[in-house]
Amino acid sequence: MKTAANIIIGDRESPLEADSQTDVVRTGDLIGDRCEISPYAGGELIQKSGKAAKISGVIKRLGQTVGYEIEIDHKPVLVPMKDVFVGRQVLEDIQAPSLYSRAIREALSHWNTQRDYWGPDTSGLESLCFELASIAPSAHIVVSDNGWQFLIPEPLGGRVIVDCAVRVHGNIWTMTVAVYPDREPTPPAKVIKDHWGRVFTWAHAIASQFKKAPWSQCVRNLELRARITSGLLRPMLDKCLSETLKKRAEMFGDAPTVYDGGVSIGLSKIRLLPMTVGLTEQPSDRRPYTVISISPDACKKRKDIGHVILHECIHLATAVRGGDPHNGDFHKLADALGLPEKHQH
């Protein structure tokens, strides 16, 4: 008799696929514990609500328990979490994560707890969009009176929903964020290749539509910073980075390779430490590109903003594995490119 290596577990409401040989862990604290078939059980347990069973194995997916192997009527059965009461008669954490939903949830882990922000300020919204932009190239946004949702297409179909519930009270707005997979298709969402382009576009779409918060000034500010970024910062960066990498190669015999679209620049304070005007964040496991942040305070004089961008380009060109980022190579290259001493720290 031929059987599939992977077994479909559960029912249409909680589909799960597992390999009985490799996905079931048969050691641990729960093994041997009694459990009870819940009234929501499906499949072959649909008529056995309230019956006792014994846990003989645990099924994990991405480190999260998503099901059990139980013994009932002297035979093993694989079941999803919603089919049995374990410990207490409460069903909790019963949805299996997708690979993409887990990655997005981890990227947004700062919002695993309630966050409170100053009412007329959208920096919290912009920060959320920044982290999400690190892992999602596109998102369809739905705004309501109670908050907003990012509907993010799954690579293999379906979607991940980032559900942001928001309450405005006095001069405070409070946000809680839930992330979960969903099998429904999502409306078409434009892929925005530039990181800061995604941040500005998503934050503006939300801030301009969410009428419960006093964000009209913030919307104008976002629009202005997006225009300055694309019209001034981006062209300055392209020219400055090309000159910096060329000079680096002349002086040291080599230079980092920066691919087209490998650097994103934006006019924003959300990533900056207090009293700083620029930051270069190297590629990470979530972002295969460099992100540069420039403070709006640097725009007071065109010469100053040019110096700040040059400073960050030198950081990119002399990226160090540790130690002082303003090392000897940094200062040598800065001097050769004419960066004033006061902008070298």
N, C-alpha and C positions, 0 to 999 in steps of 0.2 A: 504494500500500500504506500503511495506517495503522499507526503505531507510537506507543507511549506516550512522553510527554516524559521521564518518569522511568523508569529501568531498574532492575529488581530484580537485585541482585548476590548471588552466593554461593548458599547452600543453607539448609535449615531450621535448621541448627545455628548459622549466622552470617548471618542475613538482613540485607541492607543495601540501601538505595534511594539512587540518585544520578542526577543529570542530567549526561549526558556532555558537554554544552556549557558548563555553569557550575560544576560541582563538581570537575572535574578540572584540576589545576594542572600545566602542562606546562613549567615552568621550575624550576630549583633543582639542588642538588648531586646528587640521585639520578638525574636524567634521563640515560638512556643506559647506566646500570649494568646489569650482568648479574644475573639472579636465577635461582632454581631452583624448579620446581613442587614443593610439599611433598606428603608422603604423605597429608595431611589435606584436600587440595583436593577441592572438590565441583563440581557443575555440569558444564560441558563439559570441565573439566580432570581429571575423576575418573580417566581412564585415562592421564594424562600425567605421573604422579609421576616426579621425577628429571630431567625435560627442562629444557633451558635456555631462558630468555626474556630480554627486554630491557625495562627500565622506561621507559615513555614519558610517564607522568603519575602524579600523586599525588592521592588523594581525601582531603579533610579534612572533619571534622565538629567544630564547636565548638573549632577550633584544634588538634585531635588528628588525626593520620593514621589513617584507618580502612580504607584500601584503595589499590589501585594500578590504573593502566592499563598493561598489559604487551603486548608484541608477541611472539606465538608462532606459528610456522608462517605468518609473513608477514601476520598479521592482528591488530588490536587486540582485547584482551579486558579487561573490567573485573573485578577480583577483590577479595575481602576480604583482610585481613591474614594470615589463617591459611593461605591458599592458596599463599604463596610464601615462600621463604627469601631475605632481603635482608641483605647484609653478613655474617651468620653463619648457621649452620644452627640457629637458635633462633627460636621464635615467641614474641614478647613484646608486651604491650599490644595484644592482638588483639581485645578487646571494645570495640565502639563505645559511647560514653556516650550516655545520654539527656540532654535538656536539664535535667531535674529532678535526675538523679544527679550531673551536673556541678555544679549549683548547690549541692547538699548537700555534695559533696566539697570545694568551695571554702570553704563555711561551716565545715567541720571540718578545714581545712588545718593547724591547730595540731597535729593528731594524725596528720600525714603520716609522722611518725617515732615510734618507740617512746617512751612516756612512763612514768615511774616515780613512784609516790606512796607516802606513808606508809600502812602497813597499816591502822590503825584509823580512818582518815580518809576520808570520801567527797567531799571538796571537788573532786577530779578528776572524779568521776562527775557531780557537780552542774554543774561547768563544761561538760562535754560535753553534758549535757541542756539547758543554757542556750543554747548555740550552735545545737543542733538545733531547739530551740523557736523560734528566730528565723526558721526557714524551713519548718518542718513543723507543720501544725495538728493532726495526729493521727499515732499510731504504735501498731502492735501489737507488744508486747514478748515475746520468748521468751528465757528464762534457762536456762542449762545449767551443768554443772560446769566448762565451759571458758570461760565468759563469757556474753555476751548479744547478741541481735540486735534492732534496731529494723526492723520491716517497715512501710515507709511507702508508702501507696497513690499510684500515679502518677495524675495528673489524667485521662489518656486510657486508663487500663487498665494492668495489670501493677503492678510495685512497685519501689521502691528498697530495697536491703538495706544497713543499716549494721551491719557485723559486727565486734563488739568482742571480741577474743581476750584473755583475762586470765589471768595466772599469779601466784599468791601464793607468795612465797619469803621466809621470815623475817618481818621487819617491813615488807616492801615488797610492793606489788602493781604489776605491770607490765601495761600495756595497749597493744595495737596495733589500729588501726582500718582496715577496708577498706570501701569504698563502691562498689556496683555495681548496675546495673539487672537486673531479672529479669522474665521474661514471665508468671510464675505470678501468679494473683490472691492478694491478701492477706486474711486474716480481717478481719471488721469491726473498726474501731478508732474509739473515741469521739473526736469532735472537741472539744477543750478550748479554749475561746475565749481564756482569759486566759494570758498568757505565763508568769508565775510559777506559775500553776496547772499548766501542762504540766511545768515543771521539777520541781516538788515531786512530782507524781503519778508521772512516769517514774522519777525517782531513787528514790522510795520503793519502787516495784514491783520495781526491780532489787536495791536494797540488802536488802530483806526476803527475797528469794528466793535470792540468791547466797551460799551457805553457806560457801564457801571462805575468805571474808574475815571478820575479827572486827568485824562492823558492827552488832551489836545495839544498842549505845548510840547509834550514828549514826541508826538507824531511829527510835528514840524522839525524838531531836533533830529529825529531819525532820518527824515527826508534830506535835511541839509547835510548830515554826516555821510549819508550814502552818496550824495552828489559830489561832495568834496573827495571822498574815497576814490570814486571812479574817474572823476575829472582831473584831479590833481595828484593824489597820492600814488595811484597805480602807474601813471606815466613816469612820475619821478622815481619810483621804485625800479621800474624796468631799466631806465637809463643808468641809475646809480648802481644797481646790482651788476649790470654788464661791465661797467668801468671798474668796479671793485674786484670782480672775479678775474678780469684781465690783468689788473695790477698785481693781484695775489699770485697769479701764474708767473708773471715776470719776475717777481721778487723771490718766490719760494720754489718755483719750478713745478707747482701743481696747484689745483683749485678744485673745490667741490663741484660736482656735476649737479646742475639745477635744471630739471626738465620743465617743459612748457606747462604752466599751471602749478608748478611745484612750490610757489610761495603765494600766500594770500595776505593782503594788508587791509587794515580797517581802522577807522577813526573812532576809538572807543576807550573808555577807562576801565571797563569791567574786569580786565585781566591784570591791571596794573597795581603794583603796591603803592601806598600813599607817597606822595612827593616824587613820583617818577613819571616820565613822559614817553617811554618807549619800552617795548619788550619783544624779544624774539623767542618763540617757542619752537624747538626742533621737532622733526617728525616723531610720532609715537606709534604705539601698537594700534591706536584707533585712527590716527591721521597720518597718512603716508606723505605729508607735505609740511612745509614750514608755515607758521602763522605769526604775523607781525602785528602788534597793536601800537597805535600812536595816539597819544592823548590830544583831545581838542585844544588843550592849553598850548600845545606846540604850534598851533596855527596862527598865533597872534602876529608872528612875523614870518614871511615866506622863507627868509634865510634860515631862521631857526628850524623850521620844519624840514628843510633840506639837510641840515646838519643832523637832525634826529634820525632821518631815514638813512643817511650815510652811516651813522653810528650802528644802526641795526644791520645794515648790509655787511659791515665789517665783522660783526658778530657771526653772521651766517658764513662768511668766508673763512673765519678763523675758529670755527666751532671746536671747542676743546672737550675732551672726555672727562675732565675734572679739574679742580683747582680754580684759580682766579680767571674769570672770563676776560678780564682786562689785562691779559698777560703781555709779555714782551712782543709777541707777534702782532697782537692787536694794536699796540701803540706804534710799532714800526709801520704797519699798513696805514694806520690813521694819519701819521705824519706825511707819508708819501702821497696820500690823497688830499691833503690840505685840511683835514678836520681840526678845527681849533682846539687847543688844550682843554678849555673849559667844557668841551663836549665829549671828551674822551673818558669820562667817568660815570 
